Amino acid sequence: MSDTTTRGVRIIVQPRFVSEQSDPAQGQYLFAYHITIRNQGRETVQLISRHWVITDGEGKVEEVRGPGVVGYQPTLKPGEEFQYTSGCPLTTPVGTMHGSYQMVIPDRGEAFEARIEPFRLAAPRALH
C-alpha cells in the first residue's frame, strides 16, 4: 500500500495479485491496483496526465506516461475524490511501482506533480 499527500492531493494505492489472470508457469503475473485520489486541499485541481515507473523483480524498469487515468482527466473540488482500478503485468512474481500525476489548479493555471510513493507488487510465495 502507498499513501502520499502532495499539496492537499492525497493518493492511496491498494495493490493486489490477480491469480485468475496469471500464469506463473509461463512467467505471467498480473497485478491490479485500486487508487483513490482525494482533494484535501482548498482549491479545485484537475489530473492532466500520469507517469509510472514499474520495476520488476530482476530490476528491469519500464516507464509509462499518458494523458489522464483510465480515459479520464478528473476535476476534483475540495473534499471530492476519484477512484479507479487498473492493472500491471509482470514477468516476475514481485516488483514495485511509483510515479506521479501532473495536476493543474484551473483557476490559476498552475501545475504541480502529485507524488505516488512506491508500493510493492507480490504474488503469494506458493506461486513463485
N, CA, C and O atoms as CSV, one atom per row, in Angstrom:
chain,resi,resn,atom,element,x,y,z
A,1,MET,N,N,0.837,-1.188,0.000
A,1,MET,CA,C,0.000,0.000,0.000
A,1,MET,C,C,0.880,1.249,0.000
A,1,MET,O,O,2.005,1.246,0.499
A,2,SER,N,N,0.333,2.300,-0.570
A,2,SER,CA,C,1.020,3.584,-0.621
A,2,SER,C,C,-0.003,4.655,-0.274
A,2,SER,O,O,-1.154,4.585,-0.705
A,3,ASP,N,N,0.422,5.652,0.510
A,3,ASP,CA,C,-0.467,6.735,0.911
A,3,ASP,C,C,0.382,8.009,0.962
A,3,ASP,O,O,1.189,8.193,1.873
A,4,THR,N,N,0.187,8.886,-0.029
A,4,THR,CA,C,1.021,10.078,-0.160
A,4,THR,C,C,0.139,11.312,-0.365
A,4,THR,O,O,-0.858,11.257,-1.084
A,5,THR,N,N,0.511,12.414,0.269
A,5,THR,CA,C,-0.215,13.667,0.062
A,5,THR,C,C,0.761,14.736,-0.427
A,5,THR,O,O,1.802,14.978,0.184
A,6,THR,N,N,0.396,15.373,-1.550
A,6,THR,CA,C,1.176,16.466,-2.112
A,6,THR,C,C,0.241,17.656,-2.314
A,6,THR,O,O,-0.723,17.566,-3.074
A,7,ARG,N,N,0.515,18.746,-1.650
A,7,ARG,CA,C,-0.281,19.980,-1.802
A,7,ARG,C,C,-1.779,19.720,-1.669
A,7,ARG,O,O,-2.588,20.259,-2.425
A,8,GLY,N,N,-2.130,18.888,-0.701
A,8,GLY,CA,C,-3.535,18.616,-0.442
A,8,GLY,C,C,-4.148,17.516,-1.277
A,8,GLY,O,O,-5.306,17.162,-1.057
A,9,VAL,N,N,-3.415,16.961,-2.229
A,9,VAL,CA,C,-3.923,15.864,-3.050
A,9,VAL,C,C,-3.399,14.551,-2.457
A,9,VAL,O,O,-2.206,14.256,-2.523
A,10,ARG,N,N,-4.308,13.779,-1.882
A,10,ARG,CA,C,-3.933,12.503,-1.243
A,10,ARG,C,C,-4.183,11.362,-2.218
A,10,ARG,O,O,-5.263,11.244,-2.796
A,11,ILE,N,N,-3.164,10.523,-2.390
A,11,ILE,CA,C,-3.257,9.386,-3.307
A,11,ILE,C,C,-3.002,8.119,-2.507
A,11,ILE,O,O,-1.931,7.936,-1.928
A,12,ILE,N,N,-4.008,7.245,-2.483
A,12,ILE,CA,C,-3.929,5.983,-1.756
A,12,ILE,C,C,-3.967,4.855,-2.790
A,12,ILE,O,O,-4.864,4.802,-3.631
A,13,VAL,N,N,-2.976,3.949,-2.715
A,13,VAL,CA,C,-2.888,2.834,-3.656
A,13,VAL,C,C,-2.987,1.526,-2.885
A,13,VAL,O,O,-2.282,1.321,-1.896
A,14,GLN,N,N,-3.871,0.643,-3.348
A,14,GLN,CA,C,-4.024,-0.680,-2.750
A,14,GLN,C,C,-3.824,-1.731,-3.851
A,14,GLN,O,O,-4.732,-1.984,-4.642
A,15,PRO,N,N,-2.626,-2.344,-3.898
A,15,PRO,CA,C,-2.364,-3.351,-4.927
A,15,PRO,C,C,-2.831,-4.745,-4.501
A,15,PRO,O,O,-2.960,-5.036,-3.312
A,16,ARG,N,N,-3.080,-5.602,-5.504
A,16,ARG,CA,C,-3.396,-6.998,-5.214
A,16,ARG,C,C,-2.984,-7.866,-6.397
A,16,ARG,O,O,-2.949,-7.409,-7.539
A,17,PHE,N,N,-2.676,-9.116,-6.106
A,17,PHE,CA,C,-2.310,-10.092,-7.129
A,17,PHE,C,C,-3.592,-10.675,-7.720
A,17,PHE,O,O,-4.514,-11.021,-6.982
A,18,VAL,N,N,-3.653,-10.784,-9.049
A,18,VAL,CA,C,-4.839,-11.325,-9.732
A,18,VAL,C,C,-4.506,-12.739,-10.206
A,18,VAL,O,O,-4.052,-12.938,-11.333
A,19,SER,N,N,-4.737,-13.706,-9.338
A,19,SER,CA,C,-4.335,-15.088,-9.635
A,19,SER,C,C,-5.077,-15.672,-10.833
A,19,SER,O,O,-4.497,-16.427,-11.613
A,20,GLU,N,N,-6.363,-15.328,-10.985
A,20,GLU,CA,C,-7.159,-15.915,-12.067
A,20,GLU,C,C,-6.725,-15.441,-13.460
A,20,GLU,O,O,-7.111,-16.049,-14.459
A,21,GLN,N,N,-5.938,-14.380,-13.543
A,21,GLN,CA,C,-5.446,-13.898,-14.840
A,21,GLN,C,C,-3.926,-14.005,-14.944
A,21,GLN,O,O,-3.307,-13.376,-15.802
A,22,SER,N,N,-3.331,-14.810,-14.057
A,22,SER,CA,C,-1.884,-15.001,-14.062
A,22,SER,C,C,-1.568,-16.446,-14.419
A,22,SER,O,O,-2.380,-17.345,-14.201
A,23,ASP,N,N,-0.371,-16.656,-14.972
A,23,ASP,CA,C,0.102,-17.999,-15.309
A,23,ASP,C,C,1.575,-18.098,-14.932
A,23,ASP,O,O,2.450,-17.912,-15.778
A,24,PRO,N,N,1.854,-18.393,-13.649
A,24,PRO,CA,C,3.245,-18.436,-13.179
A,24,PRO,C,C,4.136,-19.382,-13.996
A,24,PRO,O,O,5.322,-19.104,-14.175
A,25,ALA,N,N,3.584,-20.487,-14.489
A,25,ALA,CA,C,4.375,-21.438,-15.282
A,25,ALA,C,C,4.891,-20.791,-16.564
A,25,ALA,O,O,5.917,-21.202,-17.107
A,26,GLN,N,N,4.173,-19.777,-17.043
A,26,GLN,CA,C,4.562,-19.048,-18.260
A,26,GLN,C,C,5.240,-17.712,-17.925
A,26,GLN,O,O,5.545,-16.930,-18.825
A,27,GLY,N,N,5.474,-17.454,-16.647
A,27,GLY,CA,C,6.099,-16.186,-16.255
A,27,GLY,C,C,5.184,-14.998,-16.464
A,27,GLY,O,O,5.638,-13.914,-16.831
A,28,GLN,N,N,3.885,-15.200,-16.230
A,28,GLN,CA,C,2.917,-14.111,-16.400
A,28,GLN,C,C,2.213,-13.869,-15.067
A,28,GLN,O,O,1.495,-14.731,-14.559
A,29,TYR,N,N,2.434,-12.685,-14.518
A,29,TYR,CA,C,1.848,-12.299,-13.235
A,29,TYR,C,C,1.093,-10.996,-13.437
A,29,TYR,O,O,1.668,-10.007,-13.890
A,30,LEU,N,N,-0.186,-10.992,-13.103
A,30,LEU,CA,C,-0.976,-9.774,-13.265
A,30,LEU,C,C,-1.319,-9.211,-11.887
A,30,LEU,O,O,-1.767,-9.926,-10.990
A,31,PHE,N,N,-1.097,-7.924,-11.755
A,31,PHE,CA,C,-1.419,-7.220,-10.519
A,31,PHE,C,C,-2.426,-6.122,-10.836
A,31,PHE,O,O,-2.340,-5.458,-11.869
A,32,ALA,N,N,-3.377,-5.946,-9.932
A,32,ALA,CA,C,-4.322,-4.833,-10.036
A,32,ALA,C,C,-3.979,-3.850,-8.924
A,32,ALA,O,O,-3.441,-4.231,-7.884
A,33,TYR,N,N,-4.294,-2.592,-9.157
A,33,TYR,CA,C,-4.116,-1.601,-8.098
A,33,TYR,C,C,-5.312,-0.665,-8.121
A,33,TYR,O,O,-5.712,-0.147,-9.164
A,34,HIS,N,N,-5.868,-0.467,-6.932
A,34,HIS,CA,C,-7.021,0.412,-6.766
A,34,HIS,C,C,-6.504,1.735,-6.196
A,34,HIS,O,O,-5.802,1.764,-5.185
A,35,ILE,N,N,-6.869,2.821,-6.866
A,35,ILE,CA,C,-6.366,4.135,-6.474
A,35,ILE,C,C,-7.512,5.057,-6.080
A,35,ILE,O,O,-8.535,5.145,-6.759
A,36,THR,N,N,-7.303,5.742,-4.957
A,36,THR,CA,C,-8.212,6.799,-4.525
A,36,THR,C,C,-7.427,8.099,-4.557
A,36,THR,O,O,-6.377,8.217,-3.925
A,37,ILE,N,N,-7.941,9.072,-5.296
A,37,ILE,CA,C,-7.347,10.409,-5.361
A,37,ILE,C,C,-8.329,11.337,-4.653
A,37,ILE,O,O,-9.458,11.522,-5.108
A,38,ARG,N,N,-7.896,11.913,-3.550
A,38,ARG,CA,C,-8.781,12.728,-2.721
A,38,ARG,C,C,-8.214,14.141,-2.621
A,38,ARG,O,O,-7.049,14.331,-2.272
A,39,ASN,N,N,-9.057,15.132,-2.933
A,39,ASN,CA,C,-8.627,16.525,-2.814
A,39,ASN,C,C,-8.910,17.005,-1.394
A,39,ASN,O,O,-10.048,17.324,-1.051
A,40,GLN,N,N,-7.858,17.052,-0.572
A,40,GLN,CA,C,-7.985,17.524,0.794
A,40,GLN,C,C,-7.536,18.983,0.927
A,40,GLN,O,O,-7.432,19.524,2.028
A,41,GLY,N,N,-7.277,19.597,-0.224
A,41,GLY,CA,C,-6.830,20.982,-0.222
A,41,GLY,C,C,-7.991,21.952,-0.280
A,41,GLY,O,O,-9.151,21.580,-0.102
A,42,ARG,N,N,-7.643,23.229,-0.537
A,42,ARG,CA,C,-8.654,24.298,-0.550
A,42,ARG,C,C,-9.017,24.757,-1.955
A,42,ARG,O,O,-9.923,25.572,-2.133
A,43,GLU,N,N,-8.298,24.225,-2.970
A,43,GLU,CA,C,-8.543,24.668,-4.347
A,43,GLU,C,C,-8.933,23.492,-5.220
A,43,GLU,O,O,-8.555,22.352,-4.949
A,44,THR,N,N,-9.679,23.768,-6.254
A,44,THR,CA,C,-10.039,22.756,-7.239
A,44,THR,C,C,-8.780,22.361,-8.018
A,44,THR,O,O,-7.966,23.213,-8.376
A,45,VAL,N,N,-8.635,21.062,-8.273
A,45,VAL,CA,C,-7.490,20.555,-9.031
A,45,VAL,C,C,-7.985,19.621,-10.139
A,45,VAL,O,O,-9.050,19.012,-10.028
A,46,GLN,N,N,-7.194,19.521,-11.203
A,46,GLN,CA,C,-7.506,18.588,-12.281
A,46,GLN,C,C,-6.294,17.719,-12.576
A,46,GLN,O,O,-5.170,18.211,-12.676
A,47,LEU,N,N,-6.536,16.420,-12.714
A,47,LEU,CA,C,-5.484,15.486,-13.093
A,47,LEU,C,C,-5.351,15.534,-14.614
A,47,LEU,O,O,-6.317,15.274,-15.331
A,48,ILE,N,N,-4.161,15.864,-15.104
A,48,ILE,CA,C,-3.936,16.017,-16.540
A,48,ILE,C,C,-3.270,14.775,-17.143
A,48,ILE,O,O,-3.680,14.298,-18.201
A,49,SER,N,N,-2.238,14.256,-16.463
A,49,SER,CA,C,-1.513,13.110,-17.012
A,49,SER,C,C,-0.894,12.278,-15.897
A,49,SER,O,O,-0.869,12.676,-14.733
A,50,ARG,N,N,-0.390,11.099,-16.295
A,50,ARG,CA,C,0.216,10.186,-15.337
A,50,ARG,C,C,1.613,9.802,-15.787
A,50,ARG,O,O,1.935,9.848,-16.974
A,51,HIS,N,N,2.441,9.420,-14.815
A,51,HIS,CA,C,3.786,8.903,-15.080
A,51,HIS,C,C,4.036,7.788,-14.075
A,51,HIS,O,O,4.042,8.020,-12.866
A,52,TRP,N,N,4.241,6.580,-14.580
A,52,TRP,CA,C,4.521,5.422,-13.728
A,52,TRP,C,C,5.916,4.903,-14.014
A,52,TRP,O,O,6.369,4.907,-15.159
A,53,VAL,N,N,6.597,4.455,-12.962
A,53,VAL,CA,C,7.872,3.759,-13.084
A,53,VAL,C,C,7.644,2.375,-12.480
A,53,VAL,O,O,7.383,2.235,-11.285
A,54,ILE,N,N,7.748,1.352,-13.340
A,54,ILE,CA,C,7.474,-0.026,-12.947
A,54,ILE,C,C,8.790,-0.795,-12.981
A,54,ILE,O,O,9.481,-0.808,-14.000
A,55,THR,N,N,9.134,-1.433,-11.867
A,55,THR,CA,C,10.381,-2.198,-11.785
A,55,THR,C,C,10.042,-3.638,-11.441
A,55,THR,O,O,9.373,-3.897,-10.441
A,56,ASP,N,N,10.502,-4.586,-12.272
A,56,ASP,CA,C,10.211,-5.986,-11.972
A,56,ASP,C,C,11.249,-6.560,-11.009
A,56,ASP,O,O,12.160,-5.854,-10.576
A,57,GLY,N,N,11.107,-7.840,-10.678
A,57,GLY,CA,C,11.972,-8.474,-9.695
A,57,GLY,C,C,13.409,-8.649,-10.143
A,57,GLY,O,O,14.275,-8.978,-9.332
A,58,GLU,N,N,13.678,-8.432,-11.434
A,58,GLU,CA,C,15.046,-8.535,-11.956
A,58,GLU,C,C,15.673,-7.162,-12.177
A,58,GLU,O,O,16.774,-7.049,-12.716
A,59,GLY,N,N,14.957,-6.118,-11.753
A,59,GLY,CA,C,15.481,-4.766,-11.876
A,59,GLY,C,C,15.201,-4.082,-13.202
A,59,GLY,O,O,15.675,-2.969,-13.431
A,60,LYS,N,N,14.436,-4.729,-14.084
A,60,LYS,CA,C,14.071,-4.118,-15.366
A,60,LYS,C,C,13.036,-3.017,-15.111
A,60,LYS,O,O,12.031,-3.234,-14.435
A,61,VAL,N,N,13.307,-1.835,-15.667
A,61,VAL,CA,C,12.447,-0.673,-15.434
A,61,VAL,C,C,11.681,-0.319,-16.697
A,61,VAL,O,O,12.247,-0.277,-17.789
A,62,GLU,N,N,10.394,-0.066,-16.539
A,62,GLU,CA,C,9.550,0.408,-17.636
A,62,GLU,C,C,8.847,1.668,-17.165
A,62,GLU,O,O,8.332,1.717,-16.048
A,63,GLU,N,N,8.825,2.689,-18.019
A,63,GLU,CA,C,8.124,3.923,-17.691
A,63,GLU,C,C,6.898,4.058,-18.580
A,63,GLU,O,O,6.951,3.786,-19.780
A,64,VAL,N,N,5.804,4.479,-17.980
A,64,VAL,CA,C,4.550,4.655,-18.699
A,64,VAL,C,C,4.081,6.085,-18.469
A,64,VAL,O,O,3.965,6.539,-17.330
A,65,ARG,N,N,3.815,6.782,-19.558
A,65,ARG,CA,C,3.292,8.147,-19.491
A,65,ARG,C,C,2.061,8.239,-20.378
A,65,ARG,O,O,1.973,7.567,-21.406
A,66,GLY,N,N,1.120,9.067,-19.978
A,66,GLY,CA,C,-0.052,9.237,-20.814
A,66,GLY,C,C,-1.015,10.239,-20.223
A,66,GLY,O,O,-0.885,10.649,-19.069
A,67,PRO,N,N,-1.995,10.631,-21.039
A,67,PRO,CA,C,-2.993,11.582,-20.548
A,67,PRO,C,C,-3.962,10.908,-19.577
A,67,PRO,O,O,-4.389,9.776,-19.800
A,68,GLY,N,N,-4.298,11.605,-18.515
A,68,GLY,CA,C,-5.324,11.141,-17.593
A,68,GLY,C,C,-5.087,9.763,-17.012
A,68,GLY,O,O,-3.975,9.235,-17.027
A,69,VAL,N,N,-6.180,9.193,-16.496
A,69,VAL,CA,C,-6.184,7.843,-15.941
A,69,VAL,C,C,-7.460,7.148,-16.392
A,69,VAL,O,O,-8.543,7.725,-16.300
A,70,VAL,N,N,-7.346,5.929,-16.875
A,70,VAL,CA,C,-8.465,5.124,-17.383
A,70,VAL,C,C,-9.455,5.956,-18.222
A,70,VAL,O,O,-10.671,5.827,-18.079
A,71,GLY,N,N,-8.907,6.803,-19.091
A,71,GLY,CA,C,-9.742,7.585,-20.001
A,71,GLY,C,C,-10.328,8.864,-19.418
A,71,GLY,O,O,-11.129,9.525,-20.079
A,72,TYR,N,N,-9.950,9.224,-18.206
A,72,TYR,CA,C,-10.499,10.416,-17.551
A,72,TYR,C,C,-9.396,11.391,-17.162
A,72,TYR,O,O,-8.256,11.003,-16.907
A,73,GLN,N,N,-9.766,12.663,-17.125
A,73,GLN,CA,C,-8.920,13.714,-16.562
A,73,GLN,C,C,-9.780,14.417,-15.515
A,73,GLN,O,O,-10.252,15.534,-15.727
A,74,PRO,N,N,-9.975,13.738,-14.376
A,74,PRO,CA,C,-10.956,14.227,-13.404
A,74,PRO,C,C,-10.589,15.569,-12.771
A,74,PRO,O,O,-9.427,15.856,-12.485
A,75,THR,N,N,-11.630,16.378,-12.565
A,75,THR,CA,C,-11.510,17.630,-11.835
A,75,THR,C,C,-12.134,17.402,-10.462
A,75,THR,O,O,-13.270,16.943,-10.348
A,76,LEU,N,N,-11.369,17.733,-9.422
A,76,LEU,CA,C,-11.826,17.491,-8.054
A,76,LEU,C,C,-11.900,18.796,-7.275
A,76,LEU,O,O,-10.895,19.483,-7.092
A,77,LYS,N,N,-13.086,19.122,-6.826
A,77,LYS,CA,C,-13.261,20.266,-5.939
A,77,LYS,C,C,-12.794,19.848,-4.544
A,77,LYS,O,O,-12.664,18.654,-4.273
A,78,PRO,N,N,-12.540,20.808,-3.658
A,78,PRO,CA,C,-12.149,20.451,-2.294
A,78,PRO,C,C,-13.141,19.457,-1.682
A,78,PRO,O,O,-14.354,19.665,-1.730
A,79,GLY,N,N,-12.603,18.370,-1.103
A,79,GLY,CA,C,-13.434,17.357,-0.471
A,79,GLY,C,C,-13.873,16.228,-1.394
A,79,GLY,O,O,-14.390,15.215,-0.922
A,80,GLU,N,N,-13.675,16.383,-2.706
A,80,GLU,CA,C,-14.091,15.337,-3.647
A,80,GLU,C,C,-12.979,14.318,-3.853
A,80,GLU,O,O,-11.807,14.586,-3.588
A,81,GLU,N,N,-13.378,13.132,-4.336
A,81,GLU,CA,C,-12.397,12.102,-4.646
A,81,GLU,C,C,-12.779,11.377,-5.925
A,81,GLU,O,O,-13.934,11.394,-6.350
A,82,PHE,N,N,-11.779,10.736,-6.531
A,82,PHE,CA,C,-11.958,9.933,-7.742
A,82,PHE,C,C,-11.260,8.604,-7.485
A,82,PHE,O,O,-10.135,8.571,-6.987
A,83,GLN,N,N,-11.941,7.499,-7.829
A,83,GLN,CA,C,-11.353,6.177,-7.641
A,83,GLN,C,C,-11.340,5.416,-8.959
A,83,GLN,O,O,-12.238,5.564,-9.788
A,84,TYR,N,N,-10.304,4.599,-9.138
A,84,TYR,CA,C,-10.249,3.729,-10.296
A,84,TYR,C,C,-9.360,2.535,-9.992
A,84,TYR,O,O,-8.577,2.542,-9.042
A,85,THR,N,N,-9.504,1.505,-10.828
A,85,THR,CA,C,-8.664,0.318,-10.718
A,85,THR,C,C,-8.025,0.074,-12.067
A,85,THR,O,O,-8.680,0.184,-13.103
A,86,SER,N,N,-6.750,-0.255,-12.053
A,86,SER,CA,C,-6.027,-0.563,-13.282
A,86,SER,C,C,-5.146,-1.772,-13.009
A,86,SER,O,O,-5.171,-2.335,-11.915
A,87,GLY,N,N,-4.371,-2.167,-14.005
A,87,GLY,CA,C,-3.552,-3.360,-13.845
A,87,GLY,C,C,-2.149,-3.188,-14.380
A,87,GLY,O,O,-1.846,-2.265,-15.137
A,88,CYS,N,N,-1.295,-4.124,-13.953
A,88,CYS,CA,C,0.106,-4.110,-14.362
A,88,CYS,C,C,0.584,-5.552,-14.517
A,88,CYS,O,O,0.625,-6.296,-13.536
A,89,PRO,N,N,0.951,-5.962,-15.754
A,89,PRO,CA,C,1.510,-7.297,-15.924
A,89,PRO,C,C,3.013,-7.291,-15.673
A,89,PRO,O,O,3.710,-6.356,-16.066
A,90,LEU,N,N,3.507,-8.330,-15.023
A,90,LEU,CA,C,4.941,-8.506,-14.819
A,90,LEU,C,C,5.337,-9.909,-15.261
A,90,LEU,O,O,4.502,-10.812,-15.330
A,91,THR,N,N,6.618,-10.078,-15.557
A,91,THR,CA,C,7.135,-11.411,-15.883
A,91,THR,C,C,7.822,-12.031,-14.671
A,91,THR,O,O,8.353,-13.138,-14.755
A,92,THR,N,N,7.812,-11.324,-13.547
A,92,THR,CA,C,8.380,-11.824,-12.290
A,92,THR,C,C,7.292,-11.755,-11.212
A,92,THR,O,O,6.359,-10.960,-11.333
A,93,PRO,N,N,7.399,-12.572,-10.166
A,93,PRO,CA,C,6.351,-12.586,-9.141
A,93,PRO,C,C,6.384,-11.406,-8.179
A,93,PRO,O,O,5.473,-11.244,-7.367
A,94,VAL,N,N,7.420,-10.585,-8.262
A,94,VAL,CA,C,7.492,-9.400,-7.413
A,94,VAL,C,C,7.950,-8.201,-8.233
A,94,VAL,O,O,8.591,-8.350,-9.272
A,95,GLY,N,N,7.614,-7.027,-7.754
A,95,GLY,CA,C,8.047,-5.796,-8.399
A,95,GLY,C,C,7.574,-4.615,-7.582
A,95,GLY,O,O,6.978,-4.780,-6.518
A,96,THR,N,N,7.844,-3.424,-8.085
A,96,THR,CA,C,7.390,-2.199,-7.421
A,96,THR,C,C,6.893,-1.212,-8.479
A,96,THR,O,O,7.251,-1.293,-9.654
A,97,MET,N,N,6.070,-0.294,-8.028
A,97,MET,CA,C,5.619,0.819,-8.868
A,97,MET,C,C,5.673,2.091,-8.048
A,97,MET,O,O,5.457,2.074,-6.836
A,98,HIS,N,N,5.959,3.181,-8.712
A,98,HIS,CA,C,5.816,4.513,-8.123
A,98,HIS,C,C,5.645,5.484,-9.277
A,98,HIS,O,O,5.821,5.117,-10.439
A,99,GLY,N,N,5.302,6.721,-8.955
A,99,GLY,CA,C,5.125,7.674,-10.037
A,99,GLY,C,C,4.545,8.982,-9.563
A,99,GLY,O,O,4.761,9.417,-8.432
A,100,SER,N,N,3.784,9.612,-10.483
A,100,SER,CA,C,3.182,10.902,-10.152
A,100,SER,C,C,2.051,11.206,-11.123
A,100,SER,O,O,1.969,10.642,-12.214
A,101,TYR,N,N,1.194,12.103,-10.697
A,101,TYR,CA,C,0.147,12.667,-11.551
A,101,TYR,C,C,0.471,14.137,-11.750
A,101,TYR,O,O,0.803,14.848,-10.801
A,102,GLN,N,N,0.373,14.582,-12.989
A,102,GLN,CA,C,0.514,16.013,-13.285
A,102,GLN,C,C,-0.841,16.646,-12.995
A,102,GLN,O,O,-1.841,16.320,-13.634
A,103,MET,N,N,-0.860,17.546,-12.034
A,103,MET,CA,C,-2.091,18.209,-11.620
A,103,MET,C,C,-2.042,19.679,-12.029
A,103,MET,O,O,-0.970,20.272,-12.143
A,104,VAL,N,N,-3.222,20.249,-12.247
A,104,VAL,CA,C,-3.327,21.676,-12.558
A,104,VAL,C,C,-4.391,22.288,-11.659
A,104,VAL,O,O,-5.428,21.681,-11.390
A,105,ILE,N,N,-4.112,23.495,-11.202
A,105,ILE,CA,C,-5.115,24.278,-10.487
A,105,ILE,C,C,-5.744,25.172,-11.558
A,105,ILE,O,O,-5.148,26.179,-11.939
A,106,PRO,N,N,-6.947,24.820,-12.055
A,106,PRO,CA,C,-7.533,25.532,-13.200
A,106,PRO,C,C,-7.682,27.032,-12.990
A,106,PRO,O,O,-7.494,27.806,-13.929
A,107,ASP,N,N,-8.016,27.452,-11.775
A,107,ASP,CA,C,-8.238,28.884,-11.522
A,107,ASP,C,C,-6.990,29.723,-11.799
A,107,ASP,O,O,-7.084,30.891,-12.175
A,108,ARG,N,N,-5.817,29.108,-11.606
A,108,ARG,CA,C,-4.563,29.855,-11.765
A,108,ARG,C,C,-3.699,29.321,-12.896
A,108,ARG,O,O,-2.705,29.950,-13.260
A,109,GLY,N,N,-4.058,28.176,-13.459
A,109,GLY,CA,C,-3.228,27.575,-14.500
A,109,GLY,C,C,-1.907,27.052,-13.960
A,109,GLY,O,O,-0.979,26.790,-14.725
A,110,GLU,N,N,-1.822,26.899,-12.649
A,110,GLU,CA,C,-0.590,26.434,-12.014
A,110,GLU,C,C,-0.549,24.910,-12.007
A,110,GLU,O,O,-1.532,24.255,-11.662
A,111,ALA,N,N,0.609,24.348,-12.396
A,111,ALA,CA,C,0.774,22.892,-12.447
A,111,ALA,C,C,1.705,22.415,-11.335
A,111,ALA,O,O,2.599,23.142,-10.902
A,112,PHE,N,N,1.482,21.190,-10.886
A,112,PHE,CA,C,2.393,20.559,-9.925
A,112,PHE,C,C,2.299,19.047,-10.052
A,112,PHE,O,O,1.337,18.512,-10.603
A,113,GLU,N,N,3.310,18.372,-9.536
A,113,GLU,CA,C,3.355,16.907,-9.554
A,113,GLU,C,C,2.849,16.374,-8.220
A,113,GLU,O,O,3.379,16.727,-7.166
A,114,ALA,N,N,1.828,15.527,-8.260
A,114,ALA,CA,C,1.364,14.839,-7.056
A,114,ALA,C,C,2.064,13.484,-7.039
A,114,ALA,O,O,1.834,12.643,-7.908
A,115,ARG,N,N,2.917,13.285,-6.042
A,115,ARG,CA,C,3.744,12.076,-5.989
A,115,ARG,C,C,2.939,10.855,-5.544
A,115,ARG,O,O,1.972,10.954,-4.788
A,116,ILE,N,N,3.381,9.704,-6.045
A,116,ILE,CA,C,2.839,8.414,-5.625
A,116,ILE,C,C,4.029,7.618,-5.099
A,116,ILE,O,O,4.897,7.202,-5.866
A,117,GLU,N,N,4.060,7.414,-3.792
A,117,GLU,CA,C,5.172,6.691,-3.178
A,117,GLU,C,C,5.203,5.244,-3.670
A,117,GLU,O,O,4.172,4.705,-4.071
A,118,PRO,N,N,6.381,4.613,-3.643
A,118,PRO,CA,C,6.493,3.231,-4.115
A,118,PRO,C,C,5.580,2.270,-3.345
A,118,PRO,O,O,5.363,2.405,-2.141
A,119,PHE,N,N,5.059,1.301,-4.093
A,119,PHE,CA,C,4.304,0.215,-3.479
A,119,PHE,C,C,4.748,-1.096,-4.113
A,119,PHE,O,O,5.219,-1.131,-5.250
A,120,ARG,N,N,4.588,-2.165,-3.353
A,120,ARG,CA,C,5.102,-3.480,-3.744
A,120,ARG,C,C,4.020,-4.308,-4.431
A,120,ARG,O,O,2.862,-4.324,-4.014
A,121,LEU,N,N,4.426,-4.983,-5.482
A,121,LEU,CA,C,3.590,-5.953,-6.179
A,121,LEU,C,C,4.195,-7.318,-5.864
A,121,LEU,O,O,5.371,-7.547,-6.147
A,122,ALA,N,N,3.416,-8.224,-5.286
A,122,ALA,CA,C,3.977,-9.521,-4.899
A,122,ALA,C,C,2.934,-10.622,-4.982
A,122,ALA,O,O,1.854,-10.517,-4.401
A,123,ALA,N,N,3.273,-11.689,-5.720
A,123,ALA,CA,C,2.427,-12.873,-5.771
A,123,ALA,C,C,2.656,-13.678,-4.501
A,123,ALA,O,O,3.738,-13.609,-3.918
A,124,PRO,N,N,1.663,-14.439,-4.062
A,124,PRO,CA,C,1.868,-15.308,-2.897
A,124,PRO,C,C,3.053,-16.243,-3.127
A,124,PRO,O,O,3.289,-16.686,-4.251
A,125,ARG,N,N,3.792,-16.541,-2.068
A,125,ARG,CA,C,5.011,-17.344,-2.178
A,125,ARG,C,C,4.773,-18.709,-2.837
A,125,ARG,O,O,5.652,-19.215,-3.535
A,126,ALA,N,N,3.643,-19.286,-2.631
A,126,ALA,CA,C,3.361,-20.618,-3.189
A,126,ALA,C,C,3.381,-20.611,-4.720
A,126,ALA,O,O,3.531,-21.661,-5.344
A,127,LEU,N,N,3.230,-19.427,-5.325
A,127,LEU,CA,C,3.164,-19.333,-6.785
A,127,LEU,C,C,4.496,-18.997,-7.437
A,127,LEU,O,O,4.555,-18.870,-8.660
A,128,HIS,N,N,5.558,-18.848,-6.670
A,128,HIS,CA,C,6.858,-18.475,-7.234
A,128,HIS,C,C,7.482,-19.672,-7.916
A,128,HIS,O,O,8.582,-19.570,-8.458
